[in-house]
């Protein structure tokens, strides 16, 4: 390699970062994920090289301390010194390894648990319009694609990491994704950057390290351009994934009663779709609820046990959510299913509002009045959850559609069935009692005796 080509290689990172900055509107705060290693140090240094000194105040370097190594405190100090020398803001945040961390670690492994914890730190720091910059590069993308291919991922997974995507109320950028590790190393040598070498990056028990140190070098030995080819494959899969997402959005508009809120899906319409298109829509439906992508096995179970079953009720259990059928609709329920717990509250006459924390609901006397409920002066009002077996007095015309002055008592269960309310949602309908007698099922019916 000639001296000129060495120089061009060394300048690749700063050119990539400068190009990314041109795509950012305005002058938002720039949060840099700063581990102190090669990738993040080159990112931070090349970012500052692309900004006028007067804008260094926009930059915040954030070090996430995993506390997994005996030298972790020294790494924090190193990052602090680097930022002090560069005259930029620095913040260190330790990961709280709570029960949630332990659960993720046990299910997904240490690598995934630490990554998820890092992103939670960044989420807590993000404000409107902030931009989070991470130091992932082309070799990282190639490694990720290989690991996901081995796991049988579809286009979504094989698309790898996006150069740019929405993150919280701001933006996430990976400016170095087109640069390889050699280019980052050349930049570090040119600018005499001193960076941390985490010994865990050499531990081959971690899948990524095995791919990095064993698999990719072997591929490059046979095909020198393997990294570039794999990153191009990821870009092609990204295009395919975007088209699939666009198609799924169209399908969900037809399938769902309220696609923006998740809604419920029409089983008859799902059944009429091709398997590929139906599974594409289901994946997008689940993704919109920020839940893990379903396995092929789970989707096959949904088709067999919920869509093509003669039963009008049923459930398929995933690791963190359930898919349920009630009559002719499919529902998605996250675990634990926070639909509420049993409750019984007395509502004093002097109190305009009643907070029902068990179902995250607030009732007002104005709401009851607007729904036609008449509360006699001095009456004892209680609000309870359904226990089973309750009945409510209704005018006959509200039951049969024929005008009559008679009254009929109907079971609350029958009311829910007629309204198509799924069993797991029925606890969210408070029962209003007046002097010990059911006067209303809030949002569903008012007793003929209290109209």
C-alpha positions in Angstrom: 0.0 0.0 0.0 1.4 3.4 -0.9 1.8 6.4 1.4 -1.0 8.2 -0.5 -3.4 5.2 -0.1 -2.4 5.0 3.6 -3.4 8.6 4.1 -6.7 8.1 2.2 -7.5 5.1 4.4 -6.8 7.1 7.6 -9.1 9.9 6.5 -12.0 7.7 5.7 -13.6 7.9 9.2 -13.6 11.7 9.3 -15.1 11.9 5.8 -17.8 9.5 6.8 -18.7 11.4 10.0 -18.7 14.7 8.2 -21.1 13.3 5.6 -23.4 12.1 8.3 -23.5 15.5 10.0 -24.7 17.1 6.8 -27.9 14.9 7.1 -28.7 16.2 10.6 -31.1 19.2 10.7 -30.3 22.0 13.0 -27.8 21.8 15.8 -29.1 19.1 18.2 -27.2 17.7 21.1 -24.8 14.9 19.9 -24.5 12.0 22.4 -21.6 9.7 21.6 -21.5 6.1 23.0 -17.9 6.1 24.3 -16.5 2.9 25.6 -12.9 4.1 25.2 -12.1 1.4 22.7 -10.8 1.8 19.2 -14.2 2.2 17.5 -15.8 4.8 19.8 -12.5 6.7 20.2 -12.1 7.1 16.5 -15.8 8.1 16.3 -15.5 10.8 19.0 -12.2 12.2 17.6 -13.4 12.3 14.0 -16.7 13.9 15.1 -14.8 16.8 16.8 -12.6 17.1 13.7 -15.8 17.7 11.7 -17.2 20.4 14.0 -16.0 23.9 14.6 -14.7 24.3 18.2 -17.6 26.6 19.0 -19.9 23.6 18.7 -18.0 21.3 21.0 -20.6 22.1 23.7 -23.2 20.1 21.7 -21.2 16.9 22.3 -21.8 14.6 25.3 -19.6 11.5 25.5 -21.4 8.7 27.6 -19.4 5.8 29.0 -21.6 2.8 30.1 -19.7 1.0 32.9 -20.7 -2.7 32.7 -18.7 -3.5 35.9 -17.7 -6.8 34.4 -14.0 -6.4 34.6 -11.5 -5.6 37.4 -10.2 -2.7 35.4 -13.6 -1.1 34.8 -12.9 1.8 37.2 -9.7 2.6 35.3 -11.5 2.6 32.0 -14.0 5.2 33.4 -11.0 7.3 34.5 -9.4 6.9 31.1 -12.6 8.1 29.3 -12.9 11.0 31.6 -9.3 12.1 30.9 -9.8 11.8 27.1 -12.9 14.0 27.3 -11.2 16.5 29.6 -8.3 16.8 27.0 -10.8 17.3 24.2 -12.7 19.8 26.3 -16.1 18.1 25.9 -18.8 17.0 28.4 -18.5 13.5 29.8 -20.8 11.3 31.7 -20.4 7.8 33.1 -23.3 5.6 33.9 -23.1 2.2 35.7 -25.5 -0.6 34.7 -27.8 -1.6 37.5 -27.8 -5.4 37.4 -31.2 -5.9 38.8 -33.7 -8.7 38.4 -34.6 -7.6 34.9 -30.9 -7.8 33.9 -30.6 -11.3 35.4 -33.7 -12.5 33.5 -32.4 -11.2 30.2 -29.0 -12.6 30.9 -30.4 -16.1 31.6 -32.5 -16.1 28.4 -30.3 -14.4 25.9 -26.8 -14.6 27.3 -24.4 -12.0 28.7 -23.7 -10.2 25.4 -27.4 -9.5 24.7 -28.1 -8.5 28.3 -25.3 -6.0 28.4 -26.3 -4.6 25.0 -29.9 -4.1 26.1 -28.8 -2.5 29.3 -26.6 0.0 27.3 -29.5 1.0 25.2 -31.7 1.5 28.3 -29.0 4.0 29.5 -29.1 5.9 26.2 -32.9 5.9 26.2 -32.9 7.6 29.6 -30.5 10.3 28.5 -32.3 11.1 25.2 -34.2 14.4 24.9 -36.2 15.7 22.0 -34.2 15.9 18.8 -31.0 14.5 20.4 -28.8 12.4 18.1 -27.1 9.3 19.5 -23.9 8.3 17.6 -22.4 4.8 17.9 -19.1 3.5 16.5 -20.2 0.3 14.7 -18.3 -0.3 11.5 -18.4 -2.6 8.4 -16.7 -5.5 10.2 -19.3 -5.4 12.9 -22.0 -5.5 10.2 -20.4 -8.5 8.5 -20.1 -10.3 11.8 -23.7 -9.6 12.7 -25.0 -10.8 9.3 -23.0 -14.1 9.6 -24.4 -14.8 13.1 -28.0 -14.1 12.1 -27.6 -16.2 8.9 -26.5 -19.1 11.1 -29.6 -18.6 13.3 -31.9 -18.6 10.2 -33.0 -15.0 10.3 -35.1 -13.5 7.5 -34.6 -10.3 5.6 -35.3 -8.2 8.7 -32.5 -9.8 10.6 -30.1 -10.1 7.7 -30.5 -6.3 7.1 -28.2 -5.9 10.1 -27.7 -2.5 11.7 -29.2 0.6 10.0 -27.0 3.6 9.4 -29.8 5.9 10.5 -33.0 5.2 12.4 -35.4 6.9 14.8 -34.5 6.4 18.4 -36.7 7.6 21.3 -37.7 11.2 20.3 -34.5 11.7 18.4 -32.1 9.9 16.0 -29.5 7.1 16.1 -26.6 7.3 13.7 -23.8 4.9 12.9 -21.5 7.1 10.8 -18.7 4.6 10.5 -20.8 1.7 9.2 -19.1 2.0 5.7 -15.6 2.0 7.2 -13.7 -1.2 8.1 -11.6 -1.9 11.1 -8.3 -1.3 9.2 -9.5 2.2 8.3 -10.2 2.9 12.0 -6.8 1.5 13.0 -5.1 3.7 10.4 -6.9 6.8 11.7 -5.9 5.9 15.3 -2.3 5.5 14.3 -2.2 8.8 12.4 -3.7 10.8 15.3 -1.8 8.8 18.0 -5.0 7.8 19.8 -4.6 5.8 23.0 -7.5 3.5 23.5 -8.7 0.6 25.7 -8.3 -3.0 24.7 -11.0 -5.0 26.6 -9.7 -8.5 27.1 -13.2 -9.9 26.9 -13.1 -9.1 23.1 -10.6 -12.0 22.8 -12.8 -14.5 24.6 -13.9 -17.1 22.0 -16.8 -18.3 24.2 -18.7 -15.3 22.9 -20.3 -15.9 19.5 -19.3 -12.5 18.1 -15.6 -13.0 19.1 -15.6 -16.5 17.5 -16.9 -15.0 14.2 -14.5 -12.1 14.4 -11.3 -14.0 15.2 -12.0 -17.4 13.5 -14.6 -17.2 10.8 -14.1 -13.8 9.1 -10.3 -14.1 8.8 -10.8 -17.5 7.1 -13.4 -16.1 4.7 -11.1 -13.1 3.9 -8.2 -15.5 3.2 -10.3 -17.1 0.5 -12.3 -14.0 -0.6 -10.5 -10.8 0.3 -13.5 -8.6 -0.2 -15.8 -10.7 2.0 -16.5 -7.9 4.4 -17.6 -5.5 1.7 -19.7 -8.3 0.0 -21.5 -9.1 3.3 -22.2 -5.4 4.1 -23.7 -5.1 0.5 -25.8 -8.2 1.3 -27.1 -6.5 4.4 -28.0 -3.4 2.4 -29.9 -5.5 -0.1 -31.8 -7.2 2.7 -32.6 -3.8 4.2 -34.3 -2.8 0.9 -36.3 -6.1 1.0 -37.2 -5.6 4.6 -38.5 -2.0 3.9 -40.7 -3.4 1.1 -42.0 -6.1 3.4 -42.8 -3.5 6.1 -44.6 -1.3 3.6 -46.7 -4.2 2.4 -47.5 -5.3 6.0 -48.6 -1.8 6.8 -51.1 -1.9 4.0 -52.4 -5.4 5.1 -52.7 -4.3 8.7 -54.9 -1.4 7.7 -57.3 -4.0 6.3 -56.9 -6.6 9.0 -57.0 -4.5 12.2 -59.7 -2.5 13.8 -57.1 0.0 15.1 -53.7 -0.6 13.5 -52.1 2.4 15.2 -52.8 0.9 18.6 -52.2 -2.7 17.8 -56.0 -3.5 17.7 -57.3 -7.0 16.9 -56.9 -8.8 13.6 -59.8 -10.3 11.5 -59.3 -14.1 11.4 -61.3 -14.6 8.3 -59.2 -12.2 6.4 -56.0 -13.7 7.8 -57.1 -17.1 6.7 -57.7 -15.9 3.1 -54.1 -14.5 2.8 -51.1 -16.5 1.5 -48.9 -17.9 4.2 -46.0 -15.7 3.3 -48.1 -12.5 3.3 -50.0 -13.5 6.5 -46.8 -14.2 8.4 -45.3 -10.9 7.2 -48.3 -9.0 8.5 -48.2 -10.9 11.9 -44.5 -10.1 12.3 -45.1 -6.4 11.7 -48.1 -6.4 14.1 -45.9 -7.9 16.8 -42.9 -5.7 16.0 -45.2 -2.6 16.4 -45.8 -3.6 20.0 -42.0 -3.7 20.6 -42.1 -7.4 21.2 -39.6 -10.0 20.0 -40.1 -11.4 16.6 -42.0 -14.7 16.5 -40.3 -17.9 15.5 -41.5 -19.9 12.5 -42.7 -22.6 14.9 -44.9 -20.0 16.8 -46.4 -18.8 13.5 -47.2 -22.3 12.4 -48.9 -22.9 15.7 -51.0 -19.7 15.2 -52.1 -21.0 11.8 -52.9 -24.5 13.0 -54.4 -23.8 16.5 -56.1 -20.4 16.1 -56.8 -19.6 12.4 -57.8 -23.1 11.2 -59.3 -24.5 14.4 -63.0 -25.1 14.7 -62.9 -23.7 18.2 -63.7 -20.0 18.6 -61.3 -19.6 21.5 -57.7 -20.6 22.0 -54.2 -19.4 22.8 -50.7 -19.9 21.6 -48.1 -19.0 24.2 -44.8 -17.3 23.3 -41.9 -16.5 25.6 -43.0 -12.9 26.3 -46.5 -12.7 24.8 -49.6 -14.7 24.0 -51.6 -14.8 20.8 -55.3 -15.5 21.5 -58.4 -16.1 19.5 -61.8 -14.9 20.7 -64.5 -15.6 18.2 -63.4 -14.2 14.8 -60.5 -12.0 16.0 -56.9 -12.5 16.9 -55.4 -10.7 20.0 -51.9 -10.0 21.1 -51.3 -10.0 24.9 -47.9 -9.1 26.5 -46.8 -11.0 29.6 -47.4 -10.4 32.4 -50.9 -9.6 31.2 -51.6 -6.3 32.9 -55.4 -6.3 32.6 -56.0 -5.6 36.2 -56.8 -7.3 39.5 -60.0 -7.6 41.6 -61.1 -4.5 43.4 -63.9 -3.0 45.5 -64.0 0.7 46.3 -66.6 2.8 48.2 -67.2 6.1 46.5 -68.2 8.9 49.0 -70.7 11.4 47.7 -68.3 14.3 48.5 -65.8 12.8 46.0 -66.1 13.8 42.3 -63.5 11.3 41.1 -62.7 7.7 41.9 -59.2 6.3 41.0 -59.2 2.6 40.4 -55.5 1.8 40.4 -56.0 -1.9 39.9 -57.1 -1.3 36.3 -55.5 2.1 35.8 -58.8 3.9 35.4 -60.4 7.1 36.8 -64.2 7.5 37.0 -66.1 10.8 37.5 -69.6 11.4 38.6 -70.0 13.6 35.5 -69.2 10.5 33.3 -71.8 8.4 35.0 -74.4 11.1 34.6 -73.6 11.5 30.9 -74.1 7.8 30.4 -77.6 8.1 32.0 -76.9 6.7 35.5 -79.1 8.4 38.1 -77.6 8.2 41.7 -80.2 9.0 44.4 -79.2 11.5 47.1 -77.5 9.9 50.1 -77.1 6.5 48.3 -74.1 4.3 49.1 -72.1 3.9 45.9 -69.5 1.1 45.5 -67.4 0.2 42.4 -66.3 -3.4 42.1 -64.8 -5.8 39.7 -66.8 -8.7 38.3 -66.9 -11.8 40.5 -69.2 -13.9 38.3 -72.9 -14.7 38.4 -74.1 -11.0 38.5 -77.3 -9.9 36.8 -78.6 -6.5 35.8 -82.1 -5.2 35.3 -82.7 -3.9 31.7 -85.8 -2.7 29.8 -87.1 -5.4 27.5 -86.8 -3.1 24.4 -83.1 -2.9 25.1 -82.9 -6.7 24.9 -85.3 -7.6 22.1 -85.3 -4.3 20.1 -89.1 -4.1 20.6 -90.5 -1.1 22.6 -92.1 -2.4 25.9 -92.4 -1.2 29.4 -91.3 -4.6 30.9 -88.0 -5.3 32.7 -85.8 -8.3 32.3 -82.8 -9.4 34.3 -79.8 -10.4 32.2 -76.5 -11.9 33.3 -73.4 -9.7 33.1 -71.6 -12.6 31.3 -74.3 -12.5 28.6 -73.8 -8.8 28.2 -70.1 -9.2 27.7 -70.7 -12.0 25.2 -73.2 -9.9 23.2 -70.7 -7.0 23.1 -67.9 -9.3 22.0 -65.7 -8.4 25.0 -62.9 -11.0 25.4 -62.9 -12.8 28.8 -59.5 -11.4 29.8 -60.7 -7.8 29.3 -63.9 -8.1 31.3 -62.2 -7.1 34.6 -61.6 -3.7 33.1 -65.3 -2.9 33.1 -66.2 -1.6 36.6 -69.6 -2.6 38.1 -71.3 0.3 39.8 -73.4 -0.7 42.8 -76.0 1.6 44.5 -77.1 0.5 47.9 -75.8 -3.0 47.2 -77.6 -3.4 43.9 -75.9 -3.4 40.4 -76.8 -0.1 38.8 -74.4 -0.1 35.8 -71.7 -1.9 34.0 -69.5 1.1 33.1 -69.2 1.6 29.4 -71.7 -1.2 28.6 -75.1 -0.9 30.3 -77.2 1.0 32.9 -79.8 -0.7 35.0 -83.4 0.2 34.1 -83.9 0.9 37.8 -81.4 3.8 37.8 -82.1 5.5 34.5 
